[in-house]
Amino acid sequence: MRLVLTEEQRELRDAVRSFLASASPLPAVRRAAESGTGHDPEVYRRLNGELGLSGLVVPEEHGGAGAGYAELAVVLTETGAALLPGPFLAGTLATILLTETGEKELLPGIAAGTTVATVVLDGDRALNGAEADVVLALDGPRVLAARDGTRTPLTTLDITRRQARVDLTGAEEIAFSPQGVARARDLFAVAVAAEQLGVLRACLDAIVGYAKLRVTFGRLIGSYQGVKHRLADMHCKLEQAESIVRYAAWAADEAPGELPSAAALAQAYAGRACFEVARDNLLLHGGIGFTWEHDAHLYYKRAKADEVLLGPPRAHRARLAELLEL
């Protein structure tokens, strides 16, 4: 088992982090969230044209890079930290589902960034459903694809990632693979946990930086023991979440038998830890953290939205207990 990033993975992390800092800083994220599409199509085009990220785990014979899920987790951690708006996570989940179920027709377009795909995760709700060219839905062990139909935008908590209600009438069956669908569900959990890790890290970085600058009663707030204890707790949550996410990504690539329990553990822990750190980041910023102009609420809302994206935390804890026969 390897939980430390390789040199190539560190280079990938640094490249994605540098790109997002330049192309999609938080002011740009706010502007994109308020735009008609909810994201900047030029950033999405460059994300694929310059870095090829939509095709990262797409097999090479279908136009992708053929990388592993450990590399994908590295990327999603960075996009989570940057609150990247747009259909990247949605397309990633669609790619996972298509790859694991053996359906390859749509993969070249997704890898090239010319096809925007998403997955229905809750009833008839899909991430970035309004702008997707194709919507995938799970119907038991079957995978359905809807290319037409009504897409109704929804008002959601997380303004940096839009959702839509999708009409699945007339959707066609494109794949049937019970084993593939089960593995894809576990990989969804790993992917979302990797994004949650990024959100958690960004929140901790933000409040540590603030604690080194904010002065009250003649002292830096970071010098107060109560603040130190809270920051130490947040750091411990980051360390544990990082270990769990890297273990789950490693299992996805190297130990498929361990993936179900690793994925359940990732969601059971990372989702709650991410939300708690985002909450504490907002609270420790004091009054300014509650203002619309401050970025703390953007991370808080993404953390809460991600925490329930694949079902409530108690469902993941129950599945983990079942898998471990507790």
C-alpha positions as CSV (number, residue, x, y, z in Angstrom):
1,M,0.0,0.0,0.0
2,R,1.3,3.5,-0.9
3,L,-0.4,6.5,0.7
4,V,2.4,9.0,-0.1
5,L,2.1,10.8,-3.5
6,T,4.6,9.8,-6.1
7,E,6.7,12.4,-7.9
8,E,4.4,12.3,-10.9
9,Q,1.3,12.7,-8.7
10,R,2.9,15.7,-7.0
11,E,3.6,17.2,-10.4
12,L,0.0,16.6,-11.5
13,R,-1.2,18.2,-8.2
14,D,1.0,21.3,-8.7
15,A,-0.1,21.7,-12.3
16,V,-3.8,21.6,-11.5
17,R,-3.3,23.9,-8.5
18,S,-1.4,26.4,-10.5
19,F,-3.9,26.3,-13.4
20,L,-6.9,26.8,-11.1
21,A,-5.2,29.7,-9.1
22,S,-4.7,31.5,-12.4
23,A,-7.8,30.6,-14.4
24,S,-10.5,30.2,-11.7
25,P,-9.7,32.1,-8.5
26,L,-12.5,32.7,-6.1
27,P,-13.6,36.1,-7.6
28,A,-14.0,34.3,-10.9
29,V,-15.9,31.5,-9.2
30,R,-18.4,34.0,-7.9
31,R,-18.8,35.6,-11.3
32,A,-19.3,32.2,-13.0
33,A,-21.9,31.2,-10.4
34,E,-23.9,34.3,-11.1
35,S,-23.7,33.8,-14.9
36,G,-26.3,32.2,-17.2
37,T,-24.4,28.9,-17.4
38,G,-23.2,28.7,-13.8
39,H,-19.6,28.3,-15.0
40,D,-17.0,29.7,-17.4
41,P,-17.0,27.5,-20.6
42,E,-13.6,28.9,-21.4
43,V,-12.1,27.5,-18.2
44,Y,-13.7,24.1,-18.9
45,R,-12.3,24.1,-22.4
46,R,-8.8,24.9,-21.1
47,L,-9.2,22.3,-18.4
48,N,-9.5,19.7,-21.1
49,G,-7.4,21.3,-23.9
50,E,-4.3,22.2,-21.7
51,L,-4.5,19.5,-19.0
52,G,-6.8,16.8,-20.5
53,L,-8.5,16.3,-17.1
54,S,-11.9,15.1,-18.4
55,G,-10.1,12.2,-20.0
56,L,-7.8,11.4,-17.1
57,V,-9.2,7.9,-16.3
58,V,-10.6,7.2,-19.8
59,P,-8.7,4.3,-21.4
60,E,-6.1,5.4,-23.9
61,E,-7.8,3.5,-26.8
62,H,-10.8,5.8,-26.3
63,G,-8.9,9.1,-26.3
64,G,-8.0,9.4,-22.6
65,A,-4.9,9.3,-20.5
66,G,-5.6,5.9,-18.9
67,A,-4.5,7.1,-15.5
68,G,-5.6,5.5,-12.2
69,Y,-8.1,6.6,-9.5
70,A,-5.2,7.7,-7.3
71,E,-4.4,10.4,-9.9
72,L,-8.1,11.3,-10.2
73,A,-8.3,11.8,-6.4
74,V,-5.4,14.1,-6.6
75,V,-7.2,16.2,-9.3
76,L,-10.5,16.3,-7.5
77,T,-8.9,17.4,-4.3
78,E,-7.6,20.4,-6.1
79,T,-10.8,21.2,-7.9
80,G,-12.6,20.9,-4.5
81,A,-10.2,23.3,-2.8
82,A,-10.8,25.8,-5.6
83,L,-14.6,25.3,-5.6
84,L,-14.4,24.8,-9.4
85,P,-17.8,25.5,-10.8
86,G,-19.1,23.7,-13.8
87,P,-19.6,20.1,-14.9
88,F,-16.2,18.6,-14.1
89,L,-17.4,16.4,-11.2
90,A,-20.6,15.5,-13.1
91,G,-18.5,14.4,-16.1
92,T,-16.1,12.5,-13.9
93,L,-18.9,10.4,-12.4
94,A,-20.3,9.8,-15.8
95,T,-16.9,8.6,-17.0
96,I,-16.6,6.3,-14.1
97,L,-20.0,4.8,-14.8
98,L,-19.3,4.3,-18.5
99,T,-15.9,2.9,-18.0
100,E,-16.9,0.4,-15.3
101,T,-20.0,-0.9,-17.1
102,G,-18.2,-1.4,-20.4
103,E,-20.1,1.3,-22.4
104,K,-17.4,3.1,-24.4
105,E,-19.3,5.0,-27.2
106,L,-19.5,8.3,-25.3
107,L,-16.0,8.2,-23.8
108,P,-14.1,9.9,-26.7
109,G,-16.3,12.9,-26.7
110,I,-16.1,13.2,-22.9
111,A,-12.3,12.9,-23.0
112,A,-12.1,15.6,-25.6
113,G,-14.4,17.9,-23.6
114,T,-16.9,18.1,-26.5
115,T,-19.5,16.0,-24.7
116,V,-20.8,17.1,-21.3
117,A,-22.3,14.2,-19.4
118,T,-23.8,13.8,-15.9
119,V,-25.4,11.2,-13.7
120,V,-28.7,11.2,-11.9
121,L,-27.8,10.7,-8.2
122,D,-31.1,11.3,-6.5
123,G,-34.5,10.5,-8.0
124,D,-34.5,12.7,-11.1
125,R,-31.9,15.3,-10.0
126,A,-28.6,15.6,-11.8
127,L,-25.5,17.7,-11.2
128,N,-25.3,20.3,-14.1
129,G,-28.3,18.6,-15.7
130,A,-29.4,21.7,-17.6
131,E,-26.2,22.0,-19.6
132,A,-25.4,18.3,-20.1
133,D,-25.6,16.7,-23.5
134,V,-26.4,13.3,-22.1
135,V,-27.8,12.3,-18.7
136,L,-27.0,8.8,-17.4
137,A,-29.3,7.2,-14.9
138,L,-29.1,4.0,-12.9
139,D,-32.1,1.7,-13.1
140,G,-31.1,-1.3,-10.9
141,P,-28.2,-2.9,-12.8
142,R,-29.0,-1.1,-16.0
143,V,-27.6,2.2,-17.2
144,L,-30.0,4.5,-19.1
145,A,-29.0,7.5,-21.3
146,A,-31.3,10.5,-21.9
147,R,-30.2,12.9,-24.6
148,D,-33.4,14.8,-24.9
149,G,-36.2,15.7,-22.5
150,T,-37.0,18.6,-20.3
151,R,-34.3,19.9,-18.0
152,T,-35.6,22.1,-15.1
153,P,-33.0,24.1,-13.2
154,L,-33.4,23.9,-9.4
155,T,-32.6,26.3,-6.7
156,T,-30.0,24.7,-4.5
157,L,-27.9,25.5,-1.4
158,D,-24.5,25.4,-3.3
159,I,-24.5,28.3,-5.7
160,T,-21.2,27.2,-7.2
161,R,-22.7,23.9,-8.6
162,R,-26.0,23.8,-10.3
163,Q,-28.5,21.0,-10.4
164,A,-31.5,20.3,-12.6
165,R,-34.5,18.0,-12.6
166,V,-34.3,15.8,-15.6
167,D,-37.1,14.2,-17.6
168,L,-36.0,10.6,-18.2
169,T,-38.9,9.7,-20.5
170,G,-37.6,7.9,-23.5
171,A,-34.2,7.2,-22.0
172,E,-32.5,4.3,-23.8
173,E,-30.6,1.4,-22.2
174,I,-26.9,1.6,-23.0
175,A,-25.3,-0.8,-20.5
176,F,-26.2,-3.7,-18.3
177,S,-23.5,-4.8,-15.8
178,P,-24.5,-5.4,-12.1
179,Q,-20.8,-5.8,-11.1
180,G,-19.8,-2.7,-13.0
181,V,-22.7,-0.6,-11.5
182,A,-21.8,-1.7,-8.0
183,R,-18.1,-0.8,-8.4
184,A,-19.1,2.5,-10.0
185,R,-21.2,3.4,-7.0
186,D,-18.1,2.8,-4.7
187,L,-15.9,4.9,-7.0
188,F,-18.5,7.7,-6.9
189,A,-18.0,7.7,-3.1
190,V,-14.2,7.9,-3.5
191,A,-14.4,10.7,-6.0
192,V,-16.7,12.9,-3.9
193,A,-14.6,12.2,-0.8
194,A,-11.5,13.4,-2.7
195,E,-13.4,16.7,-3.4
196,Q,-14.4,16.9,0.2
197,L,-10.8,16.6,1.2
198,G,-9.9,19.6,-0.9
199,V,-12.7,21.7,0.6
200,L,-11.6,20.7,4.0
201,R,-8.0,21.6,3.3
202,A,-8.9,25.0,1.8
203,C,-11.0,25.9,4.9
204,L,-8.2,25.0,7.3
205,D,-5.7,27.0,5.3
206,A,-8.1,30.0,5.3
207,I,-8.7,30.0,9.0
208,V,-5.0,29.4,9.9
209,G,-4.1,32.4,7.7
210,Y,-6.7,34.5,9.4
211,A,-5.6,33.5,12.9
212,K,-2.1,34.8,12.1
213,L,-3.4,38.2,11.1
214,R,-6.5,39.0,13.1
215,V,-5.9,41.0,16.3
216,T,-8.4,41.3,19.1
217,F,-7.7,42.9,22.5
218,G,-4.1,43.5,21.4
219,R,-3.4,39.8,20.6
220,L,-3.5,37.7,17.5
221,I,-6.5,35.4,17.8
222,G,-4.2,32.5,17.0
223,S,-2.5,33.0,20.3
224,Y,-5.6,32.1,22.3
225,Q,-5.6,28.6,23.6
226,G,-9.2,28.0,22.7
227,V,-8.5,28.9,19.0
228,K,-5.3,26.8,19.1
229,H,-7.3,23.7,20.3
230,R,-9.9,24.2,17.6
231,L,-7.3,24.5,14.9
232,A,-5.5,21.4,16.2
233,D,-8.8,19.5,16.0
234,M,-9.4,20.7,12.4
235,H,-5.8,19.6,11.5
236,C,-6.4,16.1,12.9
237,K,-9.5,15.8,10.8
238,L,-7.5,16.8,7.7
239,E,-4.8,14.2,8.4
240,Q,-7.3,11.5,8.9
241,A,-9.4,12.4,5.9
242,E,-6.3,12.5,3.7
243,S,-5.2,9.0,4.8
244,I,-8.7,7.6,4.3
245,V,-9.1,9.1,0.8
246,R,-5.7,8.0,-0.3
247,Y,-6.4,4.5,1.0
248,A,-9.7,4.4,-0.8
249,A,-8.1,5.6,-4.1
250,W,-5.3,3.0,-3.7
251,A,-7.9,0.3,-3.2
252,A,-9.7,1.4,-6.3
253,D,-6.6,0.8,-8.3
254,E,-4.8,-2.1,-6.5
255,A,-7.2,-3.9,-4.1
256,P,-10.7,-4.2,-5.6
257,G,-11.8,-6.5,-2.8
258,E,-11.2,-3.7,-0.3
259,L,-12.9,-1.0,-2.3
260,P,-16.5,-1.4,-0.9
261,S,-15.4,-0.9,2.7
262,A,-12.8,1.7,1.8
263,A,-15.4,3.7,-0.1
264,A,-18.0,3.5,2.6
265,L,-15.4,4.6,5.2
266,A,-14.4,7.5,2.9
267,Q,-17.9,8.9,2.8
268,A,-18.7,8.1,6.4
269,Y,-15.7,10.1,7.6
270,A,-14.8,12.7,4.9
271,G,-18.3,14.1,4.5
272,R,-18.8,14.9,8.2
273,A,-15.2,16.0,8.7
274,C,-15.4,18.4,5.8
275,F,-18.7,19.9,7.0
276,E,-17.4,20.4,10.5
277,V,-14.2,22.1,9.4
278,A,-16.2,24.3,7.0
279,R,-18.5,25.2,9.8
280,D,-15.6,26.0,12.2
281,N,-13.9,28.1,9.5
282,L,-17.0,30.2,9.2
283,L,-17.5,30.6,13.0
284,L,-13.8,31.4,13.8
285,H,-13.8,34.1,11.2
286,G,-16.4,35.9,13.4
287,G,-18.8,38.4,12.1
288,I,-17.1,38.8,8.7
289,G,-17.4,35.1,8.1
290,F,-21.2,35.5,7.9
291,T,-21.2,38.1,5.2
292,W,-22.1,37.5,1.6
293,E,-18.8,39.1,0.5
294,H,-16.7,36.6,2.4
295,D,-15.9,33.2,0.9
296,A,-16.5,31.1,4.0
297,H,-20.1,30.6,3.2
298,L,-19.3,29.3,-0.3
299,Y,-17.2,26.5,1.2
300,Y,-19.8,25.8,3.9
301,K,-22.5,25.3,1.3
302,R,-20.3,23.1,-0.9
303,A,-19.4,21.0,2.2
304,K,-23.1,20.5,3.1
305,A,-24.2,19.8,-0.4
306,D,-21.4,17.2,-0.8
307,E,-22.1,15.6,2.5
308,V,-25.6,14.5,1.3
309,L,-24.8,14.1,-2.4
310,L,-24.6,10.3,-2.2
311,G,-27.0,9.9,0.7
312,P,-26.9,10.9,4.3
313,P,-23.8,10.0,6.4
314,R,-25.7,7.5,8.5
315,A,-26.3,5.4,5.4
316,H,-22.6,5.2,4.7
317,R,-21.9,4.3,8.3
318,A,-24.6,1.6,8.2
319,R,-23.1,0.1,5.0
320,L,-19.6,0.2,6.5
321,A,-20.9,-1.7,9.6
322,E,-22.6,-4.2,7.4
323,L,-19.5,-4.8,5.3
324,L,-17.4,-5.2,8.4
325,E,-20.1,-7.5,10.0
326,L,-20.4,-5.3,13.1
